[in-house]
């Protein structure tokens, strides 16, 4: 396990106070918090807790890993922010490792906060006196799993939200503390929705910590939120899951593309001129026009538009990227790709 201190002498960090006009906790009410997270989504929550004056005594994040062609070691956004804020960082390879568990205990956390991190073993989440809470980017119990933002868009939802809850033995099933609903806009993709939810979620997290610190909370079982309709899940998305099925309706394909944009990105294979090219598609529009073409056929004027025949209507491609090339608007793409109608997308 790697333990990184913010400075050689581990000088305590002077936490900034909350913004003007915000409700504050007394020093007696403030909790010793251990924060666990890795990606950018979690940084916003960590920053909000620090700005609120919470006692974030340590941060747990993923180990550094090689990335890129040069295989240089890459640190997580949470680690970078924590060290810049003067907070010790723990980077366990194995969350069940006894040395990590004992290090965690040494910080004597009153509360552990998890945002976009790994599933915790019981010996970790039971350490904190008041429990371990998680911020999840959906309105639980809907969209339990690793990719709630992507799946909400793929499924064509018009609303989603964020939830704070206590962690228990099963993933994303613990008692709910707070929720806030967020509209999904027609122009949203996974990137824009991610950026709105991380801000809304960070504010909800601070409110949740205040409620726990003051004892003014009533956790509710997720069973109370389950309606007659079946639950939708949000499993991890693989590369093969991102392949476009052109036999679907254009509206469904549009939701699929925006639900995977900008990452991990919907893709297909373009065939013609004796070659097959992998193409990433970042944005599209559903065009409600009937046709008798084979799914995957291309209709284009060669200059301003490129439409793909689907199971119902056309998918108008707006942004795409050929393998090894730059991401381009369709008008720029067509300048360097003559006779697109001689190609077709594989179904």
N, C-alpha and C positions, 0 to 999 in steps of 0.2 A: 504493500500500500504506500502511496505517495502522500506525504503531508507537506503542504507548502505554506509557509508563514509569510505575511506581507512585508516583513522587514526582519533583519537579523536579530534585533532585540525584541521583536514581537510587541512593539509599543502599542498600547490600546488605542483604538481609533475613536476620534471625537465625532459622534454621530450628529448630523445636522438635524435641526428640529423640523416639525411639520410646517406646511405653508400657512400663511396668515389666514385667520378665519376658520381653520380646521379644528375639529374637536380633538382634544389631546387626552392621553392617559397620564395619570400621575406616575411618578417613578415606582411607587409601590405596586401599581397595577401592571407595569410592563413585564413582559415575559422574556426569559432567555430562549431565543429561537435558533434552531439549526435549520438552515435552508438547503434543500436538495433539488437540483435541476441542472440542465445542460445547455439547451439551445437558446437562441435569441428570445423566443417566446417567454422563457423563464426569467430573463434579465429584467424585463419590465416589472415583474412582480418583486424581484429582489430589490430593485431600485426604490419601488414604492414603500416597501417595508423599512428600508433605511431612511428614506426621506420622512417617513412618519415617526422616526425616532425609536423604532423597535430595536431591542438588543440582539442583533444577529451575531451570535458568538462564533459561528463556524458555518462553512458551506461545504456540501458534498457534491461532487460532480464527476463526470466520466474521466477516465485516464486520458492523457495526451495520446494522439495517434498519428501515424504518418499519413500524409495526404498529398495529392498532386503528383505530377511527373517526377519531381525531385524527391518525393517521399520525405519532405521535411515534416518535423513534428508539429502538429496543430493542436492548439489548446481550445477548450470550449469557451463560448461567449460568457458563460456564467463564471468560469474561472477568471477570465480576464477582468470582468467587472468586480468580482470579489476582491482580488488582489489590489486593484486600483483603489478600492474602498477601504483597504486595510484589514480585511477579514481573512483569517486562516482558512485554507482550503484542504480538504481531504479527498483523495482520488483512489478509492479502493478498486482493485481488480475483481475481488470477490466480496460481495456484501455480507456473506456469512463468516468471513474470516474473523477469528477471535481478536486479533490485534486491532482491526478496524472497529469492531464493536466496543472494545474497551476504550479506544481513543474517543469514540463518540460519547460514551458514558462520562468521560472525563470533563466534557463541556457542560454537564448537568443541565440539559435542556428541559425547559418547562413545556415547550411545544416544538414539534418538528413540522416543517412546511414543505410539501412536495409539489413541484410544478415541472411537468414534462421530464420525468426521470424514469428509472427502471422500477419494476415491481419489487417491493421491499419484503424481505423475510420477516417473520414475526419477531424474531429476536432484535430486529432493528426498530420496527415501528412501535414496539411496546416500551421503548426506552423513556420517552418523554412523559412527564408527570400528567399532563392534561391530554395527551394523545398525539397522533400524527394526522395532519389534514392534507388534503390534496385539492388542487384547482384543476378542474376538467373542462375542456372546451366544448361542452354540450349541455343540454338540459337533461341531466340524468333522471331516470334510468335509460333514456334513449341515447343511442350511440356510445355505448361502452366500448372501449378499445383504444387502439393506438392512433387512429386517424379520423377523429370525429369531424374535423373541419372539412376534409376531403369528401367524406361520405355524405354529409349533409347536403353539399352542393351536387354531388353525383346523383343523389336521389331527388333532386329538384325541390328541396325544402325552401320555404319562404321565411322561416324563423328558426333560430337556434339560440344559443346562449352560453352561459358559464355557470358552473356549480362548484361550491366548496363542500367537502364531505370528510368524515373521519375514515381513515384507511382501516380495513379489516383483512381477514384471510383471503377473500376472493376479490379479484381486480374490479375496481369501479362499482362496488356494491354496498359500500358503507353508508352509514346514516348521513343524510343531507343536512347541511347547516344553512346555506344560503344559495339562492339562484337569481340570475338576472337574464331576462330575455333580450335578444338582439335580432333585429330584422336582417334578412339576407336580401340585398338589393339585386335587381336584375343584372346589373353590370358587375357584380362581385365575381371574383375568382378566389382560389384558395389563398392567394397572397394577400389580397385586400381584406378578406374576411379575417385571416390570421392577425393582421395588424390591428383591426378594430377589437377583436376579442381579447388580445393580450392586454390592451389598455383597460377595457371593461373588467376583465378578470383580475387585473392587479388592484383595482379599486375595491372590487368585491372581497378580495383576499384581505386587504387591510381592515375592512369592516368586520370580517369574520374574526380576525385576530383581536380586534377591540372587544367583540362580543364574548369571546372566550376569556379574555383577560378580566373582564368585569363580571363574568358569570351570567350574562344576560342572553343565553342562547338555549334553544330547545331543538335538539337534533330529531329528525324525522326519518323513519324507516323508508327505504325506497319503494317498498310494497305499497305505500300510501299514494305513490305517484304513478303506479302502473295502471293503465286503463285497459279496456277490453282489447284494443288493438295490439297486435304483436309488437314486440320490441325490435328496434332496428339496431344493428351492431356496426362497429367501426374497426374491423380488423386491419392489421398491418397490410400495406399495399406493396406488392412485388412488381418487378418490371413487366412481367407477362400480364399482370392485371391491368396495365396501362394501354394495352393494344386496343385500338378502336375497332368496334364491330359496325361496319357500314350498313348492315342489314337492320339496325335499329332505326327508330324514327329520328328525324333531324333534331327535334327538341331534346330527346334523350342524349343524343351525341353531343349537342351543345353543352348540356349539363355535365357530361362526362369530361369534356375538354376543360371547361372552366374549373371543375372540381380537382383537376390535376395540374393546374397552371398557377405559378410557374414551375412547381416541383411536386411530384416527380416527373410530370409531363406526359400527356397522351401522345401516342405514336402510331404510325402505320408504315406500310411498305409500298413504295411507288414503283410500278413495273412498266417498262417500255424501253424501246431502243436497245433491246438485248441486255438490259441491266435491271437490277432491283436495288432501290435506294431506300434506306431508312429515313423517315421524316418525322420530326417532332412538330406537334401542332399546339400552339399556345392560346389562340383565340379563334372564335368562329361565331356565326349567327345561323339560326334556324330559318330556312326559307320555305314557306308553305306553298309549294308549287307541285302539282302532280306531274308524273313522268312515266315513261315505259322503259327507262334505261336500266342496265344491270347495276346493282349496287357497287359503288366504287368507281363508276365512270366519271370522267371529268368534263365539265362544260366551262369554257373560258373564252373571253375575247382576246386573250393573249396580252392584255395591257392593264386592265383595271379590276378584274374579278376572276375568281376561280371557285367554282361550285362543284361539290361532290354529290353524286346521286346516292340517296339513302333508302332505307325501307319505306319511308314516307317523307317526301319533300327532299330538299337539298341542304347540304351543309356548306355555307359560304365561309371559306377559309380567310381569315384576316391576318394572322401571323404564323409563320412556320419556319422551320430550320432543317435544312438537309444535313445529313451526317458529315461532320468535318467542316461545315460552313457556319456563317453567322446567322443569328435570328433576324428575320426580315419581315417587313410588312408585305402583303401580297403583291402590291404594285411594284416594289423593288425586286421581289423574287422573280416576277414575270419578265423583267428586263433581261435577266440572265438565264431564263429557262424557256426557250422558244418551243412552240408547238406542244403545249401541255396536254391537249386533247388526244395526243398520240400515246399518252400514258393512262394508267388506271391504278387505283388503290386496291390492294389485295384485301379480299373479304376475310 
